Amino acid sequence: MSRPRRDILRLAKAHRPQDVLPTLAAASRDPDHEVREAAMFVLDRLPLDTSNQLSIGLSDDDAWVRLRAAVGLANRGDRRGLDVLLSMVDSEDYDAALQAVGGLGALGEEDVLVRVVIDPGMGTHLREVAIAGLSSSETIEAARALDQAAEDPNRFVRRAARRAREERTS
């Protein structure tokens, strides 16, 4: 964990959430991209509606700051970061793609999740995250993707898909 993130997390844990908002707002404009990313990370985890503060990060120059902001918004059901999430699904940065797929799952973006699940060229963990995003869906497309993944040669994908199908039927 980076030092800026550790320091900002420590600050957030030591104070009431509403008391750290001004500090996080200032951190979201810091010249250091790691500080800005850490601010978005913490804003996502506060038990407050921080959507307006997170939306500031969507226009940041740094891709990770934009991604953290978009995921934070998605976790609140706010679709303003959808374009950022969609642009990161096929990122060469696997961690960024994982974050993006998780955010898309929070928004219920089934078309993209289905594409990730059925594409054997996607990484195993990425496919598992997409499967988790489809587990609560009741559409035919999601059911078909999970059925296909339940027969996948990759045992981890198979196991995740079978668990997701069980969750859908229970």
Backbone as numpy.savetxt, mean C-alpha at the origin, in Angstrom:
# Nx Ny Nz CAx CAy CAz Cx Cy Cz
15.78 0.65 9.50 14.92 1.82 9.50 15.82 3.05 9.50
15.48 4.02 8.69 16.30 5.22 8.59 16.20 6.04 9.87
17.23 6.81 10.12 17.24 7.66 11.32 16.08 8.66 11.33
15.79 9.35 10.20 14.65 10.28 10.23 13.34 9.57 10.60
13.11 8.38 10.04 11.87 7.68 10.35 11.83 7.30 11.83
12.95 6.82 12.34 13.03 6.42 13.75 12.76 7.63 14.65
13.34 8.78 14.32 13.15 9.98 15.13 11.70 10.46 15.08
11.12 10.43 13.90 9.73 10.90 13.77 8.78 9.93 14.46
9.03 8.63 14.35 8.20 7.66 15.06 8.30 7.85 16.57
9.49 8.07 17.06 9.70 8.30 18.49 8.91 9.52 18.93
8.95 10.59 18.16 8.21 11.80 18.47 6.71 11.52 18.51
6.22 10.80 17.51 4.79 10.52 17.42 4.32 9.66 18.59
5.15 8.72 19.03 4.77 7.85 20.15 4.78 8.60 21.48
5.58 9.65 21.57 5.74 10.37 22.84 4.66 11.42 23.07
3.86 11.70 22.06 2.86 12.77 22.17 1.51 12.31 21.66
0.49 13.07 22.00 -0.84 12.77 21.48 -0.83 13.03 19.97
-1.56 12.19 19.20 -1.53 12.34 17.74 -1.81 13.75 17.25
-2.81 14.40 17.82 -3.14 15.75 17.34 -2.04 16.76 17.65
-1.21 16.47 18.65 -0.12 17.39 19.00 1.07 17.29 18.04
1.20 16.17 17.34 2.35 16.02 16.43 2.03 16.45 14.99
0.77 16.73 14.71 0.42 17.12 13.34 1.20 18.32 12.82
1.36 19.40 13.60 2.15 20.53 13.07 3.60 20.14 12.75
4.19 19.29 13.59 5.56 18.84 13.34 5.63 17.99 12.08
4.65 17.10 11.91 4.62 16.25 10.72 4.36 17.08 9.46
3.52 18.11 9.59 3.28 18.99 8.44 4.57 19.68 8.03
5.34 20.13 9.00 6.63 20.77 8.69 7.60 19.73 8.11
7.60 18.53 8.66 8.49 17.48 8.16 8.14 17.10 6.72
6.89 17.21 6.35 6.49 16.85 4.99 7.00 17.85 3.96
7.53 18.99 4.43 8.12 19.99 3.53 9.64 20.10 3.71
10.23 19.18 4.47 11.67 19.20 4.74 12.46 18.98 3.45
13.64 19.59 3.33 14.45 19.37 2.12 14.93 17.92 1.95
15.04 17.18 3.05 15.53 15.80 3.00 14.37 14.86 2.66
14.49 14.13 1.54 13.41 13.25 1.11 13.13 12.15 2.12
14.14 11.72 2.88 13.90 10.69 3.90 13.01 11.21 5.03
13.17 12.46 5.37 12.32 13.08 6.40 10.89 13.19 5.88
10.74 13.61 4.62 9.40 13.72 4.03 8.72 12.35 3.96
9.48 11.33 3.55 8.91 9.98 3.48 8.50 9.50 4.86
9.35 9.75 5.86 9.03 9.35 7.23 7.77 10.06 7.73
7.61 11.31 7.36 6.40 12.04 7.76 5.16 11.38 7.16
5.24 10.99 5.89 4.10 10.31 5.25 3.82 8.97 5.92
4.88 8.25 6.25 4.76 6.96 6.92 4.01 7.10 8.25
4.39 8.09 9.04 3.76 8.30 10.34 2.34 8.85 10.17
2.14 9.76 9.24 0.79 10.28 9.00 -0.19 9.16 8.66
0.31 8.15 7.94 -0.53 7.00 7.59 -0.95 6.22 8.83
-0.12 6.22 9.84 -0.37 5.39 11.02 -1.09 6.10 12.16
-1.28 7.38 12.05 -1.98 8.10 13.12 -3.47 7.77 13.10
-4.08 7.66 14.28 -5.51 7.37 14.34 -6.37 8.63 14.15
-5.99 9.43 13.20 -6.70 10.66 12.87 -6.91 10.70 11.36
-7.81 11.57 10.91 -7.94 11.76 9.47 -6.83 12.71 9.03
-5.83 12.14 8.41 -4.67 12.93 7.96 -4.65 13.02 6.43
-5.80 12.82 5.81 -5.86 12.79 4.35 -5.32 14.07 3.72
-5.68 15.21 4.28 -5.20 16.47 3.69 -3.69 16.60 3.77
-3.11 16.18 4.90 -1.66 16.24 5.03 -0.99 15.23 4.09
-1.58 14.05 3.97 -1.02 13.04 3.06 -1.09 13.48 1.61
-2.16 14.15 1.24 -2.32 14.55 -0.17 -1.22 15.49 -0.62
-0.61 16.22 0.31 0.52 17.10 -0.03 1.66 16.29 -0.62
1.86 15.08 -0.10 2.95 14.23 -0.57 2.78 13.71 -1.98
1.57 13.77 -2.52 1.33 13.25 -3.88 2.08 14.04 -4.95
2.42 15.28 -4.66 3.11 16.10 -5.66 4.61 16.22 -5.37
5.12 15.41 -4.46 6.54 15.47 -4.10 7.41 15.01 -5.27
8.64 15.49 -5.31 9.60 15.10 -6.35 10.08 13.66 -6.18
10.06 13.15 -4.96 10.58 11.82 -4.66 9.48 10.76 -4.80
9.78 9.70 -5.54 8.78 8.65 -5.80 8.33 7.95 -4.52
9.24 7.73 -3.58 8.85 7.05 -2.34 7.95 7.93 -1.47
8.17 9.22 -1.47 7.28 10.12 -0.72 5.88 10.06 -1.33
5.83 10.13 -2.67 4.53 10.06 -3.35 3.84 8.73 -3.05
4.62 7.64 -3.08 4.05 6.32 -2.82 3.53 6.21 -1.40
4.31 6.64 -0.41 3.85 6.60 0.99 2.56 7.40 1.17
2.51 8.54 0.52 1.30 9.38 0.61 0.12 8.66 -0.03
0.33 8.07 -1.18 -0.75 7.37 -1.90 -1.25 6.17 -1.10
-0.35 5.41 -0.50 -0.75 4.26 0.32 -1.53 4.73 1.54
-1.05 5.79 2.18 -1.77 6.34 3.33 -3.18 6.76 2.97
-3.32 7.41 1.84 -4.66 7.81 1.38 -5.51 6.58 1.07
-4.92 5.60 0.40 -5.67 4.38 0.07 -6.15 3.67 1.32
-5.33 3.66 2.36 -5.72 3.03 3.61 -6.92 3.72 4.26
-7.20 4.94 3.83 -8.36 5.68 4.32 -9.51 5.65 3.31
-9.34 4.89 2.24 -10.37 4.82 1.21 -10.39 6.01 0.28
-9.36 6.82 0.33 -9.25 8.03 -0.48 -8.51 7.68 -1.76
-9.11 7.95 -2.90 -8.60 7.52 -4.19 -7.67 8.56 -4.85
-7.35 9.64 -4.18 -6.53 10.68 -4.81 -5.14 10.20 -5.22
-4.63 9.16 -4.62 -3.30 8.65 -4.97 -3.33 7.48 -5.93
-4.50 7.20 -6.52 -4.64 6.04 -7.40 -3.63 6.04 -8.54
-3.43 7.16 -9.20 -2.48 7.21 -10.32 -1.06 6.85 -9.88
-0.67 7.30 -8.70 0.66 6.98 -8.18 0.77 5.47 -7.96
-0.26 4.88 -7.34 -0.24 3.44 -7.08 -0.17 2.65 -8.38
-0.99 3.02 -9.35 -1.00 2.31 -10.62 0.36 2.40 -11.33
1.00 3.55 -11.21 2.29 3.72 -11.89 3.41 2.91 -11.23
3.21 2.48 -10.00 4.27 1.77 -9.28 4.12 0.24 -9.29
3.01 -0.27 -9.78 2.79 -1.73 -9.76 3.87 -2.47 -10.52
4.28 -1.94 -11.64 5.30 -2.60 -12.47 6.69 -2.03 -12.25
6.87 -1.38 -11.11 8.16 -0.77 -10.80 9.26 -1.83 -10.68
10.47 -1.44 -11.08 11.62 -2.33 -10.89 11.98 -2.43 -9.42
11.52 -1.48 -8.63 11.74 -1.52 -7.18 10.63 -2.39 -6.59
10.99 -3.62 -6.24 10.01 -4.61 -5.78 9.27 -4.14 -4.53
9.97 -3.48 -3.61 9.32 -2.97 -2.40 8.27 -1.93 -2.75
8.56 -1.09 -3.72 7.60 -0.09 -4.16 6.38 -0.76 -4.78
6.61 -1.78 -5.59 5.49 -2.51 -6.20 4.63 -3.17 -5.13
5.26 -3.73 -4.10 4.50 -4.35 -2.99 3.61 -3.32 -2.30
4.18 -2.17 -2.00 3.40 -1.11 -1.36 2.23 -0.69 -2.24
2.50 -0.55 -3.54 1.45 -0.12 -4.47 0.32 -1.14 -4.54
0.66 -2.42 -4.63 -0.37 -3.46 -4.70 -1.18 -3.50 -3.41
-0.52 -3.31 -2.27 -1.24 -3.24 -1.00 -2.23 -2.08 -0.99
-1.80 -0.94 -1.48 -2.70 0.22 -1.57 -3.86 -0.02 -2.52
-3.57 -0.66 -3.64 -4.64 -0.97 -4.59 -5.64 -1.96 -4.00
-5.13 -2.88 -3.18 -6.02 -3.80 -2.48 -6.94 -3.06 -1.52
-6.39 -2.07 -0.82 -7.20 -1.27 0.11 -8.30 -0.52 -0.63
-8.03 -0.15 -1.88 -9.02 0.57 -2.69 -9.95 -0.37 -3.46
-9.67 -1.67 -3.42 -10.51 -2.62 -4.15 -10.35 -2.55 -5.66
-9.16 -2.24 -6.12 -8.89 -2.14 -7.56 -8.68 -3.53 -8.15
-9.77 -4.23 -8.35 -9.72 -5.64 -8.74 -9.04 -5.91 -10.07
-9.25 -5.08 -11.06 -8.66 -5.34 -12.38 -7.15 -5.50 -12.27
-6.51 -4.60 -11.54 -5.06 -4.66 -11.40 -4.67 -5.85 -10.54
-5.40 -6.08 -9.46 -5.08 -7.21 -8.58 -5.19 -8.54 -9.32
-6.22 -8.69 -10.12 -6.39 -9.91 -10.92 -5.20 -10.08 -11.86
-4.78 -9.00 -12.52 -3.64 -9.07 -13.44 -2.39 -9.54 -12.72
-2.16 -9.03 -11.52 -0.97 -9.41 -10.75 -1.06 -10.87 -10.32
-2.24 -11.29 -9.86 -2.41 -12.66 -9.36 -2.14 -13.69 -10.45
-2.63 -13.45 -11.65 -2.53 -14.47 -12.70 -1.25 -14.39 -13.51
-0.43 -13.38 -13.26 0.82 -13.22 -14.02 1.96 -13.95 -13.31
2.40 -15.10 -13.83 3.48 -15.83 -13.17 4.81 -15.08 -13.19
4.91 -14.05 -14.00 6.13 -13.25 -14.05 6.26 -12.28 -12.89
5.17 -12.06 -12.18 5.22 -11.20 -11.00 5.84 -12.00 -9.86
6.43 -11.34 -8.92 7.06 -12.01 -7.79 6.03 -12.69 -6.89
6.50 -13.71 -6.19 5.62 -14.49 -5.32 4.93 -13.63 -4.29
5.69 -12.84 -3.56 5.08 -12.04 -2.50 4.12 -11.01 -3.06
4.46 -10.45 -4.20 3.57 -9.49 -4.85 2.24 -10.15 -5.18
2.30 -11.36 -5.69 1.08 -12.11 -6.02 0.29 -12.44 -4.76
0.99 -12.77 -3.67 0.30 -13.06 -2.42 -0.43 -11.83 -1.87
0.18 -10.67 -1.98 -0.46 -9.43 -1.54 -1.70 -9.16 -2.39
-1.59 -9.38 -3.69 -2.74 -9.18 -4.58 -3.85 -10.18 -4.24
-3.49 -11.41 -3.94 -4.48 -12.42 -3.54 -5.21 -11.96 -2.29
-4.46 -11.47 -1.31 -5.09 -10.97 -0.08 -6.07 -9.84 -0.40
-5.72 -9.00 -1.36 -6.61 -7.92 -1.76 -7.89 -8.41 -2.42
-7.83 -9.58 -3.02 -9.02 -10.14 -3.67 -9.86 -11.02 -2.74
-9.33 -11.35 -1.58 -9.99 -12.33 -0.71 -11.39 -11.89 -0.26
-11.64 -10.61 -0.18 -12.97 -10.16 0.26 -13.89 -9.81 -0.91
-13.39 -9.96 -2.11 -14.18 -9.63 -3.29 -15.19 -10.74 -3.58
-16.32 -10.35 -4.09 -17.35 -11.33 -4.43 -17.62 -11.40 -5.93
-16.73 -10.85 -6.73 -16.97 -10.83 -8.17 -16.52 -12.14 -8.81
-17.07 -12.40 -9.97 -16.71 -13.59 -10.75 -15.24 -13.51 -11.17
-14.77 -12.32 -11.57 -13.39 -12.15 -12.02 -12.41 -12.51 -10.89
-12.71 -12.06 -9.67 -11.84 -12.37 -8.54 -11.86 -13.87 -8.26
-13.04 -14.48 -8.32 -13.16 -15.92 -8.08 -12.35 -16.70 -9.11
-12.43 -16.29 -10.37 -11.68 -16.97 -11.43 -10.17 -16.84 -11.22
-9.74 -15.64 -10.84 -8.31 -15.43 -10.60 -7.83 -16.29 -9.43
-8.62 -16.37 -8.39 -8.24 -17.19 -7.23 -8.24 -18.67 -7.58
-9.22 -19.09 -8.40 -9.24 -20.49 -8.85 -8.00 -20.82 -9.66
-7.63 -19.90 -10.56 -6.45 -20.11 -11.38 -5.19 -20.15 -10.50
-5.11 -19.25 -9.55 -3.94 -19.20 -8.67 -3.88 -20.42 -7.76
-5.02 -20.99 -7.42 -5.05 -22.18 -6.56 -4.44 -23.39 -7.25
-4.26 -23.32 -8.57 -3.63 -24.40 -9.34 -2.25 -23.99 -9.86
-1.74 -22.88 -9.38 -0.46 -22.34 -9.85 0.70 -23.27 -9.48
1.73 -23.34 -10.32 2.90 -24.17 -9.99 3.63 -23.69 -8.72
3.51 -22.43 -8.40 4.18 -21.87 -7.22 3.38 -22.23 -5.97
3.97 -23.01 -5.08 3.24 -23.51 -3.91 2.78 -22.40 -2.97
3.53 -21.32 -2.89 3.14 -20.22 -2.01 1.92 -19.49 -2.56
1.90 -19.31 -3.86 0.74 -18.69 -4.52 -0.47 -19.60 -4.37
-0.28 -20.91 -4.59 -1.38 -21.88 -4.43 -1.97 -21.80 -3.02
-1.09 -21.84 -2.04 -1.54 -21.83 -0.64 -2.31 -20.53 -0.33
-1.77 -19.40 -0.75 -2.45 -18.12 -0.50 -3.81 -18.08 -1.18
-3.88 -18.58 -2.41 -5.15 -18.57 -3.14 -6.17 -19.49 -2.49
-5.73 -20.63 -2.03 -6.66 -21.57 -1.38 -7.18 -20.99 -0.07
-6.31 -20.33 0.68 -6.77 -19.65 1.91 -7.77 -18.56 1.58
-7.49 -17.79 0.55 -8.39 -16.70 0.16 -9.75 -17.25 -0.28
-9.74 -18.36 -1.00 -11.03 -18.97 -1.41 -11.80 -19.43 -0.19
-11.11 -20.00 0.79 -11.78 -20.43 2.03 -12.40 -19.25 2.76
-11.67 -18.14 2.82 -12.19 -16.94 3.47 -13.44 -16.43 2.77
-13.46 -16.53 1.45 -14.62 -16.05 0.68 -15.86 -16.90 0.96
-15.66 -18.18 1.24 -16.82 -19.06 1.43 -17.25 -19.19 2.87
-16.44 -18.66 3.80 -16.82 -18.78 5.22 -17.54 -17.55 5.72
